Amino acid sequence: MNQETFVAVRKDQDGDITHFKTSSGRELDYQQALNEIQNGTISGVNIGEARNGRPVIRGNADGDPTNNLDNLETF
């Protein structure tokens, strides 16, 4: 199974990520992205827990800030 990665994000007016674009060009909303990460379809990210208890998508720590989700190009 070929795993995809996130290559771009869409943010709301507060700067929070709401959508993701994958390396194959698919666009996923936040819930779809969570489901695909849990299914192992997306690599390079993990699911953590925000202070409010909600699941949050995070890039895997690799010491390279340029590939952090907040730093990806927007679409």
N, CA, C and O atoms as CSV, one atom per row, in Angstrom:
chain,resi,resn,atom,element,x,y,z
A,1,MET,N,N,0.841,-1.187,0.000
A,1,MET,CA,C,0.000,0.000,0.000
A,1,MET,C,C,0.882,1.244,0.000
A,1,MET,O,O,1.748,1.399,0.860
A,2,ASN,N,N,0.658,2.121,-0.960
A,2,ASN,CA,C,1.423,3.358,-1.027
A,2,ASN,C,C,0.819,4.384,-0.090
A,2,ASN,O,O,-0.349,4.749,-0.221
A,3,GLN,N,N,1.613,4.844,0.848
A,3,GLN,CA,C,1.120,5.864,1.762
A,3,GLN,C,C,1.284,7.240,1.126
A,3,GLN,O,O,2.232,7.496,0.384
A,4,GLU,N,N,0.353,8.099,1.434
A,4,GLU,CA,C,0.411,9.483,0.973
A,4,GLU,C,C,0.955,10.354,2.092
A,4,GLU,O,O,1.029,9.935,3.247
A,5,THR,N,N,1.328,11.560,1.735
A,5,THR,CA,C,1.730,12.561,2.724
A,5,THR,C,C,0.891,13.808,2.483
A,5,THR,O,O,0.270,13.958,1.431
A,6,PHE,N,N,0.880,14.696,3.464
A,6,PHE,CA,C,0.214,15.979,3.288
A,6,PHE,C,C,1.203,16.958,2.654
A,6,PHE,O,O,2.347,17.077,3.093
A,7,VAL,N,N,0.744,17.655,1.615
A,7,VAL,CA,C,1.616,18.596,0.912
A,7,VAL,C,C,1.137,20.040,1.027
A,7,VAL,O,O,1.897,20.963,0.734
A,8,ALA,N,N,-0.111,20.252,1.447
A,8,ALA,CA,C,-0.651,21.604,1.591
A,8,ALA,C,C,-1.816,21.559,2.566
A,8,ALA,O,O,-2.402,20.506,2.820
A,9,VAL,N,N,-2.134,22.731,3.104
A,9,VAL,CA,C,-3.222,22.828,4.075
A,9,VAL,C,C,-4.102,24.030,3.752
A,9,VAL,O,O,-3.678,24.958,3.063
A,10,ARG,N,N,-5.334,23.999,4.258
A,10,ARG,CA,C,-6.233,25.152,4.210
A,10,ARG,C,C,-6.532,25.511,5.659
A,10,ARG,O,O,-6.771,24.637,6.492
A,11,LYS,N,N,-6.516,26.824,5.950
A,11,LYS,CA,C,-6.731,27.283,7.320
A,11,LYS,C,C,-7.960,28.184,7.382
A,11,LYS,O,O,-8.351,28.806,6.393
A,12,ASP,N,N,-8.560,28.238,8.577
A,12,ASP,CA,C,-9.693,29.147,8.779
A,12,ASP,C,C,-9.175,30.530,9.186
A,12,ASP,O,O,-7.967,30.762,9.229
A,13,GLN,N,N,-10.093,31.435,9.479
A,13,GLN,CA,C,-9.712,32.815,9.798
A,13,GLN,C,C,-8.877,32.913,11.072
A,13,GLN,O,O,-8.190,33.914,11.279
A,14,ASP,N,N,-8.923,31.890,11.932
A,14,ASP,CA,C,-8.120,31.880,13.157
A,14,ASP,C,C,-6.745,31.261,12.939
A,14,ASP,O,O,-5.934,31.212,13.863
A,15,GLY,N,N,-6.479,30.788,11.721
A,15,GLY,CA,C,-5.196,30.163,11.432
A,15,GLY,C,C,-5.143,28.685,11.766
A,15,GLY,O,O,-4.075,28.075,11.735
A,16,ASP,N,N,-6.305,28.102,12.089
A,16,ASP,CA,C,-6.358,26.669,12.390
A,16,ASP,C,C,-6.533,25.879,11.100
A,16,ASP,O,O,-7.304,26.278,10.227
A,17,ILE,N,N,-5.824,24.765,10.978
A,17,ILE,CA,C,-5.922,23.930,9.786
A,17,ILE,C,C,-7.287,23.243,9.751
A,17,ILE,O,O,-7.717,22.632,10.729
A,18,THR,N,N,-7.959,23.359,8.600
A,18,THR,CA,C,-9.282,22.751,8.439
A,18,THR,C,C,-9.300,21.661,7.369
A,18,THR,O,O,-10.135,20.758,7.421
A,19,HIS,N,N,-8.382,21.739,6.393
A,19,HIS,CA,C,-8.344,20.789,5.282
A,19,HIS,C,C,-6.889,20.489,4.924
A,19,HIS,O,O,-5.982,21.272,5.203
A,20,PHE,N,N,-6.703,19.338,4.301
A,20,PHE,CA,C,-5.376,18.902,3.889
A,20,PHE,C,C,-5.406,18.466,2.430
A,20,PHE,O,O,-6.398,17.900,1.968
A,21,LYS,N,N,-4.317,18.728,1.701
A,21,LYS,CA,C,-4.153,18.193,0.354
A,21,LYS,C,C,-3.071,17.127,0.427
A,21,LYS,O,O,-2.013,17.348,1.016
A,22,THR,N,N,-3.338,15.965,-0.175
A,22,THR,CA,C,-2.393,14.853,-0.124
A,22,THR,C,C,-1.457,14.880,-1.331
A,22,THR,O,O,-1.673,15.613,-2.297
A,23,SER,N,N,-0.426,14.068,-1.243
A,23,SER,CA,C,0.567,13.993,-2.320
A,23,SER,C,C,-0.038,13.493,-3.629
A,23,SER,O,O,0.559,13.684,-4.688
A,24,SER,N,N,-1.205,12.860,-3.580
A,24,SER,CA,C,-1.859,12.430,-4.820
A,24,SER,C,C,-2.893,13.446,-5.292
A,24,SER,O,O,-3.569,13.224,-6.297
A,25,GLY,N,N,-3.020,14.574,-4.561
A,25,GLY,CA,C,-3.933,15.628,-4.988
A,25,GLY,C,C,-5.308,15.584,-4.364
A,25,GLY,O,O,-6.151,16.431,-4.662
A,26,ARG,N,N,-5.554,14.599,-3.492
A,26,ARG,CA,C,-6.870,14.535,-2.844
A,26,ARG,C,C,-6.977,15.619,-1.777
A,26,ARG,O,O,-5.986,15.979,-1.141
A,27,GLU,N,N,-8.193,16.137,-1.588
A,27,GLU,CA,C,-8.460,17.119,-0.537
A,27,GLU,C,C,-9.311,16.460,0.534
A,27,GLU,O,O,-10.357,15.879,0.244
A,28,LEU,N,N,-8.846,16.558,1.789
A,28,LEU,CA,C,-9.539,15.931,2.911
A,28,LEU,C,C,-9.888,16.981,3.946
A,28,LEU,O,O,-9.080,17.860,4.243
A,29,ASP,N,N,-11.111,16.890,4.507
A,29,ASP,CA,C,-11.406,17.744,5.649
A,29,ASP,C,C,-10.744,17.123,6.884
A,29,ASP,O,O,-10.176,16.034,6.808
A,30,TYR,N,N,-10.821,17.814,8.004
A,30,TYR,CA,C,-10.081,17.383,9.190
A,30,TYR,C,C,-10.496,15.977,9.632
A,30,TYR,O,O,-9.639,15.157,9.961
A,31,GLN,N,N,-11.793,15.692,9.644
A,31,GLN,CA,C,-12.264,14.378,10.089
A,31,GLN,C,C,-11.821,13.284,9.129
A,31,GLN,O,O,-11.405,12.209,9.561
A,32,GLN,N,N,-11.908,13.551,7.827
A,32,GLN,CA,C,-11.435,12.569,6.848
A,32,GLN,C,C,-9.945,12.296,7.042
A,32,GLN,O,O,-9.501,11.151,6.955
A,33,ALA,N,N,-9.175,13.357,7.305
A,33,ALA,CA,C,-7.737,13.203,7.521
A,33,ALA,C,C,-7.468,12.351,8.763
A,33,ALA,O,O,-6.603,11.475,8.735
A,34,LEU,N,N,-8.197,12.599,9.847
A,34,LEU,CA,C,-8.044,11.778,11.056
A,34,LEU,C,C,-8.297,10.306,10.738
A,34,LEU,O,O,-7.525,9.436,11.141
A,35,ASN,N,N,-9.387,10.032,10.011
A,35,ASN,CA,C,-9.735,8.654,9.662
A,35,ASN,C,C,-8.633,7.998,8.838
A,35,ASN,O,O,-8.282,6.842,9.076
A,36,GLU,N,N,-8.091,8.726,7.878
A,36,GLU,CA,C,-7.070,8.142,7.005
A,36,GLU,C,C,-5.756,7.918,7.745
A,36,GLU,O,O,-5.046,6.953,7.460
A,37,ILE,N,N,-5.422,8.793,8.687
A,37,ILE,CA,C,-4.224,8.578,9.502
A,37,ILE,C,C,-4.405,7.319,10.345
A,37,ILE,O,O,-3.497,6.493,10.440
A,38,GLN,N,N,-5.573,7.178,10.954
A,38,GLN,CA,C,-5.852,5.995,11.772
A,38,GLN,C,C,-5.821,4.720,10.936
A,38,GLN,O,O,-5.443,3.661,11.437
A,39,ASN,N,N,-6.214,4.811,9.669
A,39,ASN,CA,C,-6.214,3.652,8.778
A,39,ASN,C,C,-4.837,3.362,8.192
A,39,ASN,O,O,-4.650,2.340,7.532
A,40,GLY,N,N,-3.867,4.251,8.428
A,40,GLY,CA,C,-2.518,4.034,7.909
A,40,GLY,C,C,-2.312,4.497,6.480
A,40,GLY,O,O,-1.307,4.155,5.856
A,41,THR,N,N,-3.256,5.275,5.951
A,41,THR,CA,C,-3.156,5.750,4.580
A,41,THR,C,C,-2.180,6.909,4.434
A,41,THR,O,O,-1.577,7.091,3.376
A,42,ILE,N,N,-2.024,7.695,5.504
A,42,ILE,CA,C,-1.184,8.897,5.480
A,42,ILE,C,C,0.037,8.673,6.365
A,42,ILE,O,O,-0.088,8.201,7.495
A,43,SER,N,N,1.214,9.011,5.851
A,43,SER,CA,C,2.435,8.868,6.642
A,43,SER,C,C,2.991,10.235,7.016
A,43,SER,O,O,2.600,11.251,6.442
A,44,GLY,N,N,3.904,10.254,7.980
A,44,GLY,CA,C,4.577,11.485,8.380
A,44,GLY,C,C,3.836,12.299,9.414
A,44,GLY,O,O,4.278,13.388,9.781
A,45,VAL,N,N,2.715,11.788,9.891
A,45,VAL,CA,C,1.914,12.507,10.882
A,45,VAL,C,C,1.433,11.535,11.952
A,45,VAL,O,O,1.481,10.318,11.777
A,46,ASN,N,N,0.971,12.101,13.059
A,46,ASN,CA,C,0.389,11.291,14.123
A,46,ASN,C,C,-0.764,12.068,14.734
A,46,ASN,O,O,-0.944,13.253,14.456
A,47,ILE,N,N,-1.539,11.396,15.564
A,47,ILE,CA,C,-2.681,12.027,16.213
A,47,ILE,C,C,-2.376,12.167,17.693
A,47,ILE,O,O,-2.113,11.185,18.387
A,48,GLY,N,N,-2.415,13.403,18.161
A,48,GLY,CA,C,-2.237,13.683,19.575
A,48,GLY,C,C,-3.549,14.147,20.170
A,48,GLY,O,O,-4.600,14.054,19.537
A,49,GLU,N,N,-3.481,14.644,21.384
A,49,GLU,CA,C,-4.684,15.132,22.047
A,49,GLU,C,C,-4.472,16.574,22.473
A,49,GLU,O,O,-3.491,16.896,23.143
A,50,ALA,N,N,-5.394,17.434,22.080
A,50,ALA,CA,C,-5.340,18.844,22.468
A,50,ALA,C,C,-5.730,18.986,23.943
A,50,ALA,O,O,-6.249,18.050,24.552
A,51,ARG,N,N,-5.477,20.144,24.492
A,51,ARG,CA,C,-5.821,20.389,25.906
A,51,ARG,C,C,-7.305,20.181,26.182
A,51,ARG,O,O,-7.698,19.796,27.283
A,52,ASN,N,N,-8.125,20.442,25.159
A,52,ASN,CA,C,-9.573,20.266,25.338
A,52,ASN,C,C,-10.022,18.823,25.117
A,52,ASN,O,O,-11.217,18.533,25.167
A,53,GLY,N,N,-9.070,17.912,24.872
A,53,GLY,CA,C,-9.392,16.510,24.708
A,53,GLY,C,C,-9.678,16.077,23.285
A,53,GLY,O,O,-9.827,14.884,23.021
A,54,ARG,N,N,-9.757,17.016,22.371
A,54,ARG,CA,C,-10.033,16.675,20.976
A,54,ARG,C,C,-8.767,16.141,20.311
A,54,ARG,O,O,-7.657,16.527,20.676
A,55,PRO,N,N,-8.939,15.248,19.330
A,55,PRO,CA,C,-7.763,14.763,18.601
A,55,PRO,C,C,-7.179,15.868,17.727
A,55,PRO,O,O,-7.910,16.661,17.135
A,56,VAL,N,N,-5.859,15.907,17.657
A,56,VAL,CA,C,-5.178,16.919,16.854
A,56,VAL,C,C,-4.134,16.225,15.981
A,56,VAL,O,O,-3.413,15.341,16.443
A,57,ILE,N,N,-4.062,16.633,14.722
A,57,ILE,CA,C,-3.104,16.055,13.779
A,57,ILE,C,C,-1.791,16.816,13.898
A,57,ILE,O,O,-1.760,18.044,13.832
A,58,ARG,N,N,-0.713,16.067,14.073
A,58,ARG,CA,C,0.615,16.680,14.219
A,58,ARG,C,C,1.590,15.993,13.264
A,58,ARG,O,O,1.476,14.800,12.983
A,59,GLY,N,N,2.546,16.774,12.776
A,59,GLY,CA,C,3.621,16.186,11.992
A,59,GLY,C,C,4.554,15.428,12.918
A,59,GLY,O,O,4.748,15.825,14.067
A,60,ASN,N,N,5.135,14.339,12.427
A,60,ASN,CA,C,6.106,13.598,13.222
A,60,ASN,C,C,7.337,14.469,13.456
A,60,ASN,O,O,7.808,15.148,12.543
A,61,ALA,N,N,7.848,14.446,14.668
A,61,ALA,CA,C,9.028,15.240,15.009
A,61,ALA,C,C,10.236,14.697,14.262
A,61,ALA,O,O,10.583,13.523,14.394
A,62,ASP,N,N,10.876,15.564,13.470
A,62,ASP,CA,C,12.072,15.139,12.752
A,62,ASP,C,C,13.156,16.218,12.780
A,62,ASP,O,O,14.179,16.096,12.106
A,63,GLY,N,N,12.923,17.280,13.568
A,63,GLY,CA,C,13.915,18.342,13.679
A,63,GLY,C,C,13.919,19.316,12.523
A,63,GLY,O,O,14.729,20.243,12.511
A,64,ASP,N,N,13.048,19.139,11.555
A,64,ASP,CA,C,12.995,20.010,10.380
A,64,ASP,C,C,11.714,20.831,10.410
A,64,ASP,O,O,10.651,20.319,10.059
A,65,PRO,N,N,11.791,22.102,10.826
A,65,PRO,CA,C,10.567,22.908,10.945
A,65,PRO,C,C,9.907,23.229,9.608
A,65,PRO,O,O,8.739,23.617,9.590
A,66,THR,N,N,10.607,23.084,8.498
A,66,THR,CA,C,10.022,23.453,7.206
A,66,THR,C,C,8.898,22.516,6.791
A,66,THR,O,O,8.061,22.892,5.970
A,67,ASN,N,N,8.859,21.292,7.342
A,67,ASN,CA,C,7.789,20.383,6.947
A,67,ASN,C,C,6.711,20.260,8.022
A,67,ASN,O,O,5.870,19.364,7.949
A,68,ASN,N,N,6.724,21.149,9.019
A,68,ASN,CA,C,5.647,21.174,9.997
A,68,ASN,C,C,4.351,21.528,9.271
A,68,ASN,O,O,4.362,22.289,8.303
A,69,LEU,N,N,3.245,20.978,9.739
A,69,LEU,CA,C,1.974,21.197,9.053
A,69,LEU,C,C,1.645,22.676,8.908
A,69,LEU,O,O,1.132,23.093,7.870
A,70,ASP,N,N,1.932,23.480,9.936
A,70,ASP,CA,C,1.642,24.917,9.863
A,70,ASP,C,C,2.478,25.618,8.801
A,70,ASP,O,O,2.108,26.703,8.352
A,71,ASN,N,N,3.594,25.027,8.388
A,71,ASN,CA,C,4.477,25.656,7.412
A,71,ASN,C,C,4.268,25.166,5.993
A,71,ASN,O,O,4.939,25.635,5.074
A,72,LEU,N,N,3.336,24.219,5.794
A,72,LEU,CA,C,3.065,23.757,4.433
A,72,LEU,C,C,2.374,24.867,3.647
A,72,LEU,O,O,1.737,25.748,4.224
A,73,GLU,N,N,2.509,24.811,2.324
A,73,GLU,CA,C,1.831,25.822,1.504
A,73,GLU,C,C,0.324,25.651,1.657
A,73,GLU,O,O,-0.160,24.584,2.032
A,74,THR,N,N,-0.403,26.715,1.361
A,74,THR,CA,C,-1.856,26.677,1.482
A,74,THR,C,C,-2.486,26.490,0.112
A,74,THR,O,O,-1.865,26.771,-0.913
A,75,PHE,N,N,-3.709,26.019,0.104
A,75,PHE,CA,C,-4.441,25.836,-1.159
A,75,PHE,C,C,-5.857,26.350,-0.988
A,75,PHE,O,O,-6.651,26.295,-1.927
